[in-house]
Amino acid sequence: MAKIIKVEEIKSTWQGKEKTSYKFHLDDGKEGFVANKSPWEFKEGESVTYTTEVKKSSKGEYNLFTFTRPSGTPAPPLPPTDHQPATKPPLLPTAPILQLKANATVKAMEFVVDAFIADKITWDKIKEYHKEITGYLNDAINECSSE
């Protein structure tokens, strides 16, 4: 087990798109990047267990960690922000909801195609993932419009 002592947020541009990476420094002296799908959920001061895989890139070797929290340890709460609204936003009128859903469908397809281009998914998975992501986005839109 190790404690995260520092998290660096690194912004870069790759293939014309802005990318955010997170470099973790651990109290045992190791540093590297995280393979977890949501690296931003791991915070400074948090204790984690991890595995390390040494990867090679054009810039040299680096550590790729896979973090897990000790059993029974919940994710740390997000810090409060000063810009959170005190009241719920007004409900969305129904006419723009169809436009929101149409835009969400287009964005979902862009996301899936980008994943295919980046070799994250195969061609035969595009339809399946697009349908799943569009469903999640439409559920979120419905939830926002019915509160």
Buried (B, 14 or more C-beta within 10 A) or exposed (E): EBEBBEBEEEEEEEEEEEEEEBBBBBEEEEBBBBBBEEBEBBEEEBEBEBEEEEEEEEEEEBBEBEBEBEEEEEEEEEEEEEEEEEEEEEEBEEEEBEEBBEEBBEEBBEBBEEBBEEEEBEEEBBEEBBEEBBEEBBEEBEEBBEE
